[in-house]
Every structure is written in structure tokens, then in C-alpha cells.
Amino acid sequence: MARLVLLWCFFIFTATSVNLVCSRSPQKYHTALFVFGDSLYDPGNNNYIDTLIKANYYPYGETFFKYPTGRFSDGRIIADFIAQFANLPLIPPYLQPGNHEFTYGVNFASAGAGALSETYQGFVIDLKTQLGYFKKVVKLMRKELGDAEATVIFSKAVYLINIGGNDYISFLTSNSTVFQSSSKQEYVAMVMGNLTESIEEIYKKGGRKFGFLNMGSLGCVPSMKALAPGNTTGSCFEQVNEIAKLHDAALPKALEELETKLVQVKYSMHYLNISYSERRNNPEKYGFKEANIACCGSGPYRGMFSCGGRRGVTKYELCSDPNDYLFFDSDHLTEKANKQIAQLMWSGTPNITGRYNLKALFEV
């Protein structure tokens, strides 16, 4: 495994010679980025598992990369921009073959993943499994670098997490008794419980700085509008928005409790519901021509998950310029929109990103 070794060198003068002495200095490590979550953050982990939930084919990746990487966008995703702003390289997917350099961080996110293991079970890497992969990385880095250096890396690192949307879509669309036996409030509590347990596990391994998105207007993405009963006006699927609002009310309370409970924990939370709504209601202000219909897909609002002609649907429509659109496919943002959200997460003011923004977390 490649090892990053940083050295302090100084001269020792003796009566007979001048000696150059070097020692490792873990304090000079950059701030690493570890990423957990779903398709909003997945850089291609699903390329390496047996699932239909993939984006490793055209037109995904058509703008920036010029080839499909597995990212659910025409180009870069939010995690890519955060890495860029932090002067880090692109953070690779954990499952990418030959990926053995973790000192800059690694990305465990999986499209379709939920906080609950029952969400799309067997087709995704759920949060618990992602956490298990992280623990393997911790063990490996402690073995390779030693406890002192590894401890510095994990305590300085920022942990970016986005999870829950797939859990709520499953809750509202699945016939499984696992989902239907709970009220919305109970279900949100289960999702939040799994999320906070995962944060505590990362904390035990040294994590102190965390970044989150709230759920936003989940019922307003093209796929949900297409599913809304009798929707002919472009309105949002309010039943989905209701459970998203419950999540958004519970998340800051949970984070405040963790901040009190866990010593030295600091967090950033971006209010995605605000930034989404502003761009849907005033697309021209943010450089978009279309905020209701996806660039790529089929059916109402191009909300059918058919971009690329896979998953049993071969015909689909594709816009001429993704930069004109807020959404690239039925559920995911264009690179242009991802960059705008990432900028708000990085340096947004407290009314849009608090308690810290990510820039502040990387600097402390």
C-alpha cells in the first residue's frame, strides 16, 4: 500500500559532524474527506455490485468526464466539488479495484441506499454496510501508519453524510409490511436512530466533524411529481413532502443532542429545502431555463427512471444542454446545480448552512 510520509528535518551539530535528522509529522496532514450516503454522493460504487441501480452508461458523465463514471449526473456530483474546494483530489469509490490510498479519504456512498437495511435490500450498499467498510479502512490505516498518525487523520477529517430519501420513498411506495407497519413519525424515528447510531460509531473511530444536507422538497423531484395522483399541473407530491418535513424537523434536534453528548463534535447542515425551492421557483435567477422537467428521461416531467434506455425502457428523451436544467434525470441534479449546492455547503451563511459551513470545518 502506498504510504504518505511527511517529514520534519533539522540539523544536529556535533563536534565532528553535521547530521540531518528527519521525523514523521502527522500534524501536517491535509484534512481528509470520508463520504457516506446515496446516489447524491455515489461516485460509482454501484458499478461493482449486482444491481440495476447504475449510471455507468451514456449519457451519464457526458459533460465533464466525457464518459460514464457511475455518477448520477451529466458530470460531477456534490462530493466532487467539496473535494475540489478543499484542495483534495477526487475522492474515489471504496469498491474501485486497486484503490489502496485512503489518506485523502474514500467514498462509500451507494445509489439507492438507505439508513435502514430493508431499503432496496440486496441491490444497494446500506448505511450499516458502508459503516462496516469504513471500519475496515480504519483498521488498515492504523496498521499501516500507526495509531498516532491514523488518529490525526481521522480526527481532522470531515465526514460527509446524506441518507434517508430512499427510505422515505420506499415507505410510501413499497407493499412490504416492514414499511407499512409504522406511522410516518415512527418511521422517521427509525431512520434518525440508524443515522445517529452511525455517527456515534464514526465518533468512536475518531470522527469529530460532520456535514449533512436536510431532506429538502423530496416530493418535488420529477419522479415524485410523475407519481403524484392526477398530477397535470406540475405540482409536488405532497405526501412525500410531508414525511420529508418530519425528517427535516427531526435532524437538527438529533444533531444538537449529539453535539451535547459527544465531546468535540462539530457539524454543518445545509438547508436543501431552501436552495431547492429557490431554484424551482426562480430558475432564471440561478441560470436555469427549466426546473420542473428533467433533462433526461421519459414520461411526465421526464420523471420515469429511463435515462440511457436501460431498466427495461429503451426509449427516452435527452435535452441538448444540461446546463439549462436543474435536474439531469428523474431524481438527480445536473452538474451545474450540484456545483451551486456544493458552494452553499462550502461557504454559505448561517441562514442557509449552519452551525458551521464546510469551509470552517475543514479549517478547524
C-alpha positions as CSV (number, residue, x, y, z in Angstrom):
1,M,0.0,0.0,0.0
2,A,1.2,3.5,-0.8
3,R,2.0,5.4,2.3
4,L,2.0,9.2,2.7
5,V,5.0,10.1,4.8
6,L,5.6,13.7,5.9
7,L,8.9,14.6,7.4
8,W,10.3,17.4,9.6
9,C,14.1,17.6,9.0
10,F,16.6,19.5,11.1
11,F,20.4,19.6,11.7
12,I,22.2,18.4,14.8
13,F,25.6,19.8,15.2
14,T,28.3,17.7,17.0
15,A,32.0,18.2,17.5
16,T,32.8,16.1,14.4
17,S,29.9,16.2,12.0
18,V,26.6,17.8,10.9
19,N,23.7,15.2,10.8
20,L,20.4,15.6,9.1
21,V,17.6,14.1,11.2
22,C,14.1,13.6,10.0
23,S,10.9,12.5,11.8
24,R,7.3,11.9,10.8
25,S,4.9,14.8,11.5
26,P,1.3,13.7,11.4
27,Q,0.2,17.3,12.3
28,K,1.0,18.3,8.7
29,Y,-1.6,16.0,7.1
30,H,-4.3,17.5,4.9
31,T,-7.9,17.2,6.0
32,A,-9.3,14.0,4.5
33,L,-12.9,13.6,3.3
34,F,-14.9,10.4,4.0
35,V,-18.3,10.2,2.3
36,F,-21.4,8.1,3.1
37,G,-24.8,8.1,1.6
38,D,-26.9,7.5,-1.5
39,S,-27.0,8.4,-5.2
40,L,-26.4,12.1,-4.5
41,Y,-22.9,11.2,-3.4
42,D,-22.2,7.9,-5.2
43,P,-19.1,8.3,-7.4
44,G,-19.5,4.8,-8.8
45,N,-19.6,2.2,-6.0
46,N,-22.7,0.6,-7.6
47,N,-20.6,-0.2,-10.7
48,Y,-19.1,-3.0,-8.7
49,I,-22.3,-4.6,-7.2
50,D,-25.0,-6.7,-8.8
51,T,-27.8,-4.1,-9.2
52,L,-29.8,-2.3,-11.8
53,I,-29.3,1.0,-10.0
54,K,-26.3,2.1,-12.0
55,A,-25.2,5.1,-14.1
56,N,-22.3,3.6,-15.9
57,Y,-23.6,4.2,-19.4
58,Y,-24.3,7.1,-21.7
59,P,-25.5,9.9,-21.3
60,Y,-24.3,9.9,-17.7
61,G,-21.0,11.7,-17.4
62,E,-21.3,13.3,-20.8
63,T,-20.2,16.8,-20.0
64,F,-17.2,17.0,-17.6
65,F,-15.8,13.4,-17.7
66,K,-16.9,12.7,-21.3
67,Y,-17.6,9.1,-20.3
68,P,-19.9,7.5,-17.7
69,T,-18.3,7.1,-14.3
70,G,-21.2,5.7,-12.3
71,R,-22.2,9.2,-11.1
72,F,-25.9,10.0,-11.4
73,S,-25.3,13.3,-13.2
74,D,-24.1,14.6,-16.5
75,G,-20.8,15.4,-14.7
76,R,-19.6,16.0,-11.2
77,I,-21.5,15.4,-8.0
78,I,-21.6,17.4,-4.8
79,A,-18.9,15.4,-3.1
80,D,-16.5,16.1,-6.1
81,F,-16.9,19.8,-5.7
82,I,-16.4,19.7,-1.9
83,A,-13.1,17.8,-2.5
84,Q,-12.1,20.4,-5.1
85,F,-12.9,23.3,-2.7
86,A,-10.8,21.6,0.0
87,N,-7.9,21.1,-2.4
88,L,-8.2,17.4,-2.4
89,P,-8.2,15.0,-5.4
90,L,-11.5,13.4,-6.5
91,I,-12.4,11.0,-3.7
92,P,-12.6,7.5,-5.2
93,P,-15.3,4.9,-4.6
94,Y,-14.4,2.4,-2.0
95,L,-15.1,-0.6,-4.2
96,Q,-13.0,0.6,-7.1
97,P,-10.4,-2.1,-7.8
98,G,-6.8,-1.1,-6.9
99,N,-8.0,1.6,-4.5
100,H,-5.5,1.4,-1.7
101,E,-4.7,5.1,-0.9
102,F,-7.0,6.3,1.8
103,T,-5.1,9.2,3.4
104,Y,-7.2,11.7,1.3
105,G,-10.4,9.8,2.3
106,V,-12.7,7.5,0.4
107,N,-16.3,7.4,-0.7
108,F,-18.7,4.6,0.5
109,A,-22.0,6.0,-0.9
110,S,-24.3,3.8,-2.9
111,A,-27.2,4.8,-5.2
112,G,-30.5,3.6,-3.7
113,A,-29.0,3.2,-0.2
114,G,-31.0,3.9,2.9
115,A,-30.4,4.2,6.6
116,L,-32.5,1.1,7.0
117,S,-31.1,-2.2,5.8
118,E,-34.6,-3.1,4.4
119,T,-34.5,-0.3,1.8
120,Y,-33.9,-1.9,-1.6
121,Q,-32.2,-4.7,0.2
122,G,-29.9,-6.8,-1.9
123,F,-29.5,-4.1,-4.5
124,V,-27.6,-1.4,-2.6
125,I,-24.9,-0.9,0.0
126,D,-26.9,0.2,3.0
127,L,-25.6,2.6,5.6
128,K,-24.6,-0.2,8.1
129,T,-22.6,-1.9,5.4
130,Q,-20.9,1.4,4.4
131,L,-20.0,1.8,8.1
132,G,-18.5,-1.7,8.1
133,Y,-16.3,-0.7,5.1
134,F,-15.2,2.4,7.0
135,K,-14.2,0.3,10.0
136,K,-12.0,-1.8,7.7
137,V,-10.3,1.3,6.4
138,V,-9.7,2.5,10.0
139,K,-8.1,-0.8,10.9
140,L,-6.0,-0.9,7.8
141,M,-4.7,2.7,8.2
142,R,-3.9,2.1,11.8
143,K,-1.9,-0.9,10.8
144,E,-0.1,0.8,8.0
145,L,0.5,4.3,9.5
146,G,0.5,3.6,13.2
147,D,-2.1,4.7,15.8
148,A,-0.6,8.3,16.2
149,E,-0.8,9.2,12.5
150,A,-4.1,7.5,11.9
151,T,-5.7,9.2,14.9
152,V,-4.7,12.6,13.5
153,I,-6.1,11.8,10.1
154,F,-9.5,10.6,11.4
155,S,-9.9,13.4,13.9
156,K,-9.0,16.1,11.3
157,A,-11.2,14.5,8.6
158,V,-14.7,15.7,7.6
159,Y,-17.4,13.1,7.3
160,L,-20.0,14.0,4.6
161,I,-23.3,12.1,5.0
162,N,-26.6,12.1,3.1
163,I,-29.1,9.4,3.7
164,G,-32.9,8.9,4.2
165,G,-34.5,9.8,0.9
166,N,-34.7,6.3,-0.4
167,D,-36.1,5.1,2.9
168,Y,-39.0,7.5,2.6
169,I,-39.7,6.7,-1.0
170,S,-39.7,3.0,-0.1
171,F,-42.0,3.7,2.9
172,L,-44.6,5.4,0.6
173,T,-44.3,3.1,-2.5
174,S,-43.5,-0.4,-1.1
175,N,-46.0,-3.0,-0.1
176,S,-43.6,-4.5,2.4
177,T,-45.1,-4.9,5.9
178,V,-41.7,-3.7,7.2
179,F,-42.6,-0.3,5.9
180,Q,-46.3,-0.3,6.3
181,S,-46.5,-1.3,9.9
182,S,-45.2,2.1,11.2
183,S,-46.6,5.6,11.2
184,K,-44.7,8.3,9.4
185,Q,-43.4,9.6,12.8
186,E,-42.3,6.2,13.9
187,Y,-40.6,5.6,10.6
188,V,-38.7,8.9,10.7
189,A,-37.6,8.0,14.2
190,M,-36.2,4.7,12.9
191,V,-34.3,6.4,10.1
192,M,-33.0,9.0,12.5
193,G,-32.0,6.4,15.0
194,N,-29.9,4.5,12.5
195,L,-28.3,7.7,11.3
196,T,-27.3,8.8,14.8
197,E,-26.0,5.4,15.7
198,S,-23.8,5.5,12.7
199,I,-22.5,8.9,13.6
200,E,-21.7,7.6,17.1
201,E,-19.8,4.7,15.6
202,I,-17.7,7.0,13.4
203,Y,-17.1,9.1,16.5
204,K,-15.7,6.1,18.3
205,K,-13.2,5.6,15.5
206,G,-12.1,9.2,15.8
207,G,-14.5,11.3,13.7
208,R,-15.3,14.7,15.0
209,K,-16.5,16.9,12.1
210,F,-19.7,16.0,10.1
211,G,-21.5,17.5,7.2
212,F,-25.2,17.0,6.3
213,L,-28.0,18.0,4.0
214,N,-31.5,18.2,5.2
215,M,-34.1,16.3,3.0
216,G,-35.4,19.2,1.0
217,S,-38.6,19.0,-1.0
218,L,-38.4,15.4,-1.9
219,G,-41.9,15.3,-3.4
220,C,-40.9,18.0,-6.0
221,V,-38.3,16.0,-7.9
222,P,-39.5,14.9,-11.4
223,S,-40.0,11.2,-10.4
224,M,-42.2,12.1,-7.5
225,K,-44.3,14.6,-9.5
226,A,-44.8,11.9,-12.1
227,L,-46.2,9.6,-9.4
228,A,-48.4,12.1,-7.8
229,P,-52.1,11.0,-8.3
230,G,-53.8,13.0,-11.0
231,N,-50.9,15.5,-11.4
232,T,-51.4,17.5,-14.5
233,T,-50.2,20.9,-13.3
234,G,-46.6,20.2,-12.2
235,S,-47.4,20.3,-8.5
236,C,-45.4,18.4,-6.0
237,F,-46.3,15.0,-4.4
238,E,-47.3,16.4,-1.0
239,Q,-47.5,13.1,0.8
240,V,-43.8,12.7,0.1
241,N,-43.0,16.3,1.2
242,E,-44.9,15.7,4.4
243,I,-42.5,12.9,5.5
244,A,-39.5,14.9,4.3
245,K,-40.6,17.8,6.5
246,L,-40.8,15.4,9.5
247,H,-37.2,14.4,8.8
248,D,-36.1,18.0,8.5
249,A,-37.7,18.8,11.8
250,A,-36.0,15.8,13.5
251,L,-32.5,16.1,12.0
252,P,-31.4,19.4,13.7
253,K,-32.7,18.2,17.1
254,A,-30.8,15.0,16.7
255,L,-27.6,16.8,15.8
256,E,-27.9,19.2,18.7
257,E,-28.3,16.3,21.1
258,L,-25.2,14.6,19.6
259,E,-23.3,17.8,19.9
260,T,-24.1,17.9,23.6
261,K,-23.4,14.2,24.1
262,L,-20.2,13.7,22.1
263,V,-17.2,15.8,23.1
264,Q,-15.6,18.0,20.4
265,V,-18.3,17.1,17.7
266,K,-18.9,19.9,15.2
267,Y,-21.4,19.8,12.4
268,S,-22.6,21.5,9.2
269,M,-26.1,21.2,7.9
270,H,-27.2,22.8,4.6
271,Y,-30.9,23.6,4.2
272,L,-31.5,21.9,0.9
273,N,-35.2,22.6,1.1
274,I,-34.4,26.3,0.8
275,S,-31.9,26.1,-2.0
276,Y,-34.1,23.6,-4.0
277,S,-37.2,25.8,-3.6
278,E,-35.4,29.0,-4.7
279,R,-34.2,27.3,-7.9
280,R,-37.5,25.7,-8.7
281,N,-39.4,28.9,-8.1
282,N,-36.9,31.3,-9.8
283,P,-34.8,29.2,-12.2
284,E,-33.7,32.1,-14.3
285,K,-32.1,33.8,-11.3
286,Y,-29.7,30.9,-11.0
287,G,-29.1,30.4,-14.7
288,F,-31.6,27.6,-15.5
289,K,-34.3,27.6,-18.1
290,E,-36.1,24.5,-16.8
291,A,-36.6,23.4,-13.2
292,N,-39.6,21.1,-13.4
293,I,-38.8,18.7,-16.2
294,A,-35.6,16.6,-16.2
295,C,-33.0,16.8,-19.0
296,C,-33.1,13.0,-19.5
297,G,-35.9,10.5,-19.1
298,S,-39.4,9.8,-20.3
299,G,-43.0,10.2,-19.3
300,P,-44.5,13.1,-17.4
301,Y,-41.8,15.6,-16.4
302,R,-39.3,13.1,-17.8
303,G,-39.8,11.6,-14.4
304,M,-39.5,7.9,-15.4
305,F,-36.2,6.5,-14.4
306,S,-35.3,5.6,-18.0
307,C,-32.3,7.8,-18.8
308,G,-29.9,5.9,-21.0
309,G,-32.5,3.4,-22.2
310,R,-31.9,0.7,-19.5
311,R,-34.0,-0.9,-16.8
312,G,-36.5,-2.3,-19.4
313,V,-37.3,1.1,-21.0
314,T,-35.4,1.7,-24.2
315,K,-36.9,5.0,-25.4
316,Y,-36.0,8.2,-23.6
317,E,-35.6,11.9,-24.3
318,L,-32.4,13.9,-23.8
319,C,-32.1,17.7,-23.8
320,S,-29.5,19.4,-25.9
321,D,-27.8,21.3,-23.0
322,P,-27.9,20.0,-19.4
323,N,-26.8,23.5,-18.2
324,D,-30.3,24.7,-18.9
325,Y,-31.8,22.2,-16.5
326,L,-31.9,21.9,-12.7
327,F,-32.4,18.1,-12.9
328,F,-30.4,15.8,-15.1
329,D,-32.6,12.7,-14.7
330,S,-35.8,11.8,-12.8
331,D,-34.1,12.2,-9.4
332,H,-30.7,13.8,-9.7
333,L,-29.3,17.2,-10.3
334,T,-27.2,18.4,-13.2
335,E,-23.5,19.2,-12.6
336,K,-24.3,22.9,-12.7
337,A,-26.9,22.5,-9.9
338,N,-24.6,20.2,-7.9
339,K,-21.9,22.9,-8.0
340,Q,-24.3,25.6,-6.8
341,I,-25.4,23.4,-3.9
342,A,-21.8,22.5,-3.0
343,Q,-20.8,26.2,-3.0
344,L,-23.6,26.9,-0.5
345,M,-22.5,24.0,1.7
346,W,-18.9,25.1,1.5
347,S,-19.2,28.8,2.2
348,G,-22.9,29.5,2.9
349,T,-24.0,31.9,5.6
350,P,-25.9,30.6,8.7
351,N,-29.3,31.2,7.2
352,I,-28.6,28.5,4.6
353,T,-25.8,26.4,6.1
354,G,-25.1,26.1,9.9
355,R,-23.9,25.6,12.6
356,Y,-20.7,25.8,10.6
357,N,-20.2,25.7,6.9
358,L,-17.9,23.1,5.4
359,K,-15.0,25.6,4.8
360,A,-15.0,26.3,8.5
361,L,-15.0,22.6,9.4
362,F,-12.0,22.0,7.1
363,E,-10.1,24.8,8.7
364,V,-10.6,23.9,12.4
